[in-house]
Amino acid sequence: MSPPELHVIGVPGLPEVRAGDCLGDLIAEAIRRAAIQIQTKDIIVVSQKIVSKAEGRMVRLDSIRPSPLASDWAKAHGKDPRLVEVVLSQARRVVRMDRGVLIVETYQGFVCANGGVDVSNTQPGTVTLLPTDPDASAEEIRRSLEQVFPLKLAVIVSDTFGRPWREGLVNVALGVAGLNPLRDYRGGTDSWGQPLTATVIALADELAAAAELVMGKTRGIPVTLIRGVDYSETKGPGRQMIRPAERDLFR
């Protein structure tokens, strides 16, 4: 039996993405220029940032008029009140506003710092918002790529999130298309024959985290190809990974 292998390949050469661009076409062209030979069941991990740019999910801060709440909290913590206002506009629920940290539940269902609003790698004076429907974004990219490369592919839209019990940030999957984001071992047995009753692996998050090792924050590589993963082909979606409120012990 050959040892398992995982290949994580950065896709260089994508241009600056603008609103209205077809990401599938841009990614396909970059793959061809890099002479990467696409194979069936390859997984394409795409940074949320370029998805948001292509979908026009950008806000100019000079167009924002902060509310009294945003202004007061920003003044108390040395923040830009316009940025705070944008974060609050993306919040279905404010989880915590404390010590200069603003954690909200977004309308997409993600609980994260600053509601996914990001000022990095974008034109000064503008911020990006999360895609309105990351699963739909992933599916659109997957369909576009499969029209160019007539193979079964999967797509993950990823973003960098903090974690409540551990230091450091990791990439996680926001949107998923073409693979089951969860690998469920329940009902099986471990190597000693003991039943597995609780093990569900966040496969899509693990793949997003692996992709970040190649992407980095400053390398200018927002797309990564992952090969060597045996996954279940399903529609997704990534929202399966959001824990329902009734099972969340920390809400």
TAKATA-V347935 format. One record per residue. N is the residue number from 1. RES is the residue in one letter. SS is DSSP state (H for helix, E for strand, C for the rest). PHI is phi in degrees with one decimal (* if undefined). Layout:
{{N:RES:SS:PHI} {N:RES:SS:PHI}}
//
This chain:
{{1:M:C:*} {2:S:C:-75.4} {3:P:C:-67.4} {4:P:C:-66.9} {5:E:C:-133.4} {6:L:C:-129.5} {7:H:E:-112.7} {8:V:E:-120.3} {9:I:E:-122.2} {10:G:E:-73.2} {11:V:C:-107.0} {12:P:C:-83.7} {13:G:C:89.7} {14:L:C:-73.2} {15:P:C:-75.9} {16:E:C:-62.1} {17:V:C:-84.8} {18:R:C:-124.2} {19:A:C:-55.8} {20:G:C:93.9} {21:D:C:-65.3} {22:C:C:-89.4} {23:L:H:-63.8} {24:G:H:-57.0} {25:D:H:-66.4} {26:L:H:-64.1} {27:I:H:-67.6} {28:A:H:-59.9} {29:E:H:-66.2} {30:A:H:-65.7} {31:I:H:-62.8} {32:R:H:-65.2} {33:R:H:-63.4} {34:A:C:-82.3} {35:A:C:59.1} {36:I:C:-87.2} {37:Q:C:-89.8} {38:I:C:-68.6} {39:Q:C:-124.2} {40:T:C:-60.3} {41:K:C:70.0} {42:D:C:-64.4} {43:I:E:-115.6} {44:I:E:-104.0} {45:V:E:-103.4} {46:V:E:-120.2} {47:S:E:-62.9} {48:Q:H:-55.3} {49:K:H:-58.2} {50:I:H:-75.1} {51:V:H:-65.3} {52:S:H:-62.6} {53:K:H:-63.2} {54:A:H:-62.6} {55:E:C:-90.3} {56:G:C:71.3} {57:R:C:-88.1} {58:M:E:-125.5} {59:V:E:-132.6} {60:R:E:-85.8} {61:L:H:-65.8} {62:D:H:-72.0} {63:S:H:-95.4} {64:I:C:-99.9} {65:R:C:-109.7} {66:P:C:-66.4} {67:S:C:-77.5} {68:P:H:-56.2} {69:L:H:-61.0} {70:A:H:-63.9} {71:S:H:-65.4} {72:D:H:-65.2} {73:W:H:-68.6} {74:A:H:-63.7} {75:K:H:-63.4} {76:A:H:-68.3} {77:H:H:-121.4} {78:G:C:67.0} {79:K:C:-108.5} {80:D:C:-80.6} {81:P:H:-61.3} {82:R:H:-68.1} {83:L:H:-66.4} {84:V:H:-60.2} {85:E:H:-63.6} {86:V:H:-62.2} {87:V:H:-59.2} {88:L:H:-63.0} {89:S:H:-69.0} {90:Q:C:-94.3} {91:A:E:-98.2} {92:R:E:-76.1} {93:R:E:-154.1} {94:V:E:-85.8} {95:V:E:-85.3} {96:R:E:-158.1} {97:M:E:-127.6} {98:D:E:-155.2} {99:R:C:52.8} {100:G:C:79.9} {101:V:E:-108.6} {102:L:E:-117.5} {103:I:E:-114.2} {104:V:E:-134.3} {105:E:E:-96.6} {106:T:E:-78.6} {107:Y:C:-66.3} {108:Q:C:-79.3} {109:G:C:105.5} {110:F:C:-82.3} {111:V:E:-102.1} {112:C:E:-158.9} {113:A:E:-66.4} {114:N:H:60.0} {115:G:H:59.8} {116:G:H:77.5} {117:V:C:-71.9} {118:D:E:-133.8} {119:V:C:-105.6} {120:S:C:-84.1} {121:N:C:53.3} {122:T:C:-146.0} {123:Q:C:-57.5} {124:P:C:-53.7} {125:G:C:89.3} {126:T:E:-124.1} {127:V:E:-131.9} {128:T:E:-106.0} {129:L:C:-107.3} {130:L:C:-63.9} {131:P:C:-56.0} {132:T:C:-60.6} {133:D:C:-138.9} {134:P:H:-59.6} {135:D:H:-65.6} {136:A:H:-64.8} {137:S:H:-63.1} {138:A:H:-62.5} {139:E:H:-66.8} {140:E:H:-64.0} {141:I:H:-64.7} {142:R:H:-61.1} {143:R:H:-62.6} {144:S:H:-63.8} {145:L:H:-67.0} {146:E:H:-70.2} {147:Q:H:-73.0} {148:V:H:-84.2} {149:F:C:-111.0} {150:P:C:-72.7} {151:L:C:-137.3} {152:K:C:-75.8} {153:L:C:-128.5} {154:A:E:-129.3} {155:V:E:-132.8} {156:I:E:-124.3} {157:V:E:-97.0} {158:S:E:-117.2} {159:D:E:-149.1} {160:T:E:-95.2} {161:F:E:-122.0} {162:G:E:-82.0} {163:R:E:-130.1} {164:P:C:-68.5} {165:W:C:-116.0} {166:R:E:-141.2} {167:E:E:-76.1} {168:G:E:89.4} {169:L:E:-104.3} {170:V:E:-137.4} {171:N:E:-76.9} {172:V:E:-128.9} {173:A:E:-89.6} {174:L:E:-93.0} {175:G:E:-121.5} {176:V:E:-138.7} {177:A:E:-143.3} {178:G:C:94.3} {179:L:C:-146.6} {180:N:C:-76.8} {181:P:C:-70.6} {182:L:C:-118.8} {183:R:E:-109.1} {184:D:E:-98.9} {185:Y:C:-97.2} {186:R:C:-63.9} {187:G:C:95.4} {188:G:C:-92.9} {189:T:E:-131.9} {190:D:C:-84.5} {191:S:C:-67.3} {192:W:C:-102.7} {193:G:C:82.9} {194:Q:C:-82.1} {195:P:E:-67.8} {196:L:C:-96.2} {197:T:C:-119.5} {198:A:C:-137.3} {199:T:C:-84.6} {200:V:E:-127.8} {201:I:E:-88.9} {202:A:C:-81.2} {203:L:H:-57.9} {204:A:H:-64.4} {205:D:H:-66.5} {206:E:H:-62.5} {207:L:H:-67.6} {208:A:H:-62.6} {209:A:H:-65.3} {210:A:H:-62.6} {211:A:H:-63.6} {212:E:H:-64.1} {213:L:H:-60.4} {214:V:H:-93.4} {215:M:H:-64.4} {216:G:C:66.2} {217:K:C:-95.2} {218:T:C:-126.7} {219:R:C:-84.5} {220:G:C:70.5} {221:I:C:-121.1} {222:P:C:-87.9} {223:V:E:-132.3} {224:T:E:-134.1} {225:L:E:-107.3} {226:I:E:-117.3} {227:R:E:-132.3} {228:G:C:109.4} {229:V:C:-99.4} {230:D:C:-89.4} {231:Y:C:-125.2} {232:S:C:-82.5} {233:E:C:-81.4} {234:T:C:-136.8} {235:K:C:-66.1} {236:G:C:111.5} {237:P:C:-91.6} {238:G:H:-66.1} {239:R:H:-65.2} {240:Q:H:-59.5} {241:M:H:-85.8} {242:I:C:-82.4} {243:R:C:-69.8} {244:P:C:-61.6} {245:A:H:-57.8} {246:E:H:-70.6} {247:R:H:-110.7} {248:D:C:-96.4} {249:L:C:-73.9} {250:F:C:-111.8} {251:R:C:-89.0}}
//
